[in-house]
Structure formats: structure tokens, C-alpha cells
Amino acid sequence: MAGDLPDYYFRIRENGAAVFKVDTENRQRRIEMDQIAVVNIRNGEIKPQGDRRLAPEDLAEIEAWMARRVALLAARDIDDILRAVDYLNLTTHWVQAKASEAQLDEVSDSLLLAMHDLRTVLVRKKAERLMKGVSPEGDAD
């Protein structure tokens, strides 16, 4: 098992991770994790732990992890939005086929305001892209 472990472990935090170097080459054959840095993916900051100086291979591994993490979080954002589209469709069906008058009274104003706000922002952002000459797919004309 120890031979299959990665050389680095990233303990996920709100804006990044604590980075540990994994050591299995010790006399007791125990897994030891030495914290070497803290990273912030929002601002790209890598802070070595204590007085430690990070080796080039440490920095390369951390930067690669940061790039993968940013890509993963971006993909999750899109997935969350696509799920919201599904929920809107399910909500539409619920309103049309199942909701009682009391239930509609309870949720209609909140839904209408949220949808109006979303529509307003989407229309404004699309207009801004069109004014810049950017197609809806994100390509410049």
C-alpha cells in the first residue's frame, strides 16, 4: 500500500489547501505527513510552512495541483448551474401540475423576484458581450 501513495497530499480548505509531503521511507514504515505549505487558489499564493524553502519539484507539484483544482471547481460551477436549469424545469412542472393555491402563494413572489433578477443580469451580460463583438460561444467575431 505504501508504495502506491502519492508524494504529496493536499488537505482541501475553503480557498485552497494545506500541502503535505508524504513520507513512507522511515524505519517504522509508518506514513508520515509533513506540512510544507499552504496555498490559496483565489490569489495564487503559495506560503511555505515555517522557515521551509520549497524545492522546485515541490513548487511544480503544487502549481499543477492548483491548476487541476481551479479546473475542477470551474467544472463544478457549470454543473451546479446546469442542475439549477433542471430544478427550474422541475419547478415549472410542479407549478403547472401539482402545486396547491397555498403552496403557490408561499413561493410565487420569491420565485418571480429571483427569476426577474437572473433574467435581468443574463440580458445585461449578453448585451455587453454583443456590444464587444463577442459571439455567444465566446469567440471574437
Secondary structure, DSSP 8 states (H G I E B T S, - for coil): -GGGS-SEEEEEETTEEEEEEEE--STT---EEEEEEEEETTTTEEEESTT----HHHHHHHHHHHHHHHHHHHHHHHHHHHHHHHHHHHHHHHHHHT--HHHHHHHHHHHHHHHHHHHHHHHHHHHHHHHTTB-TTS-B-
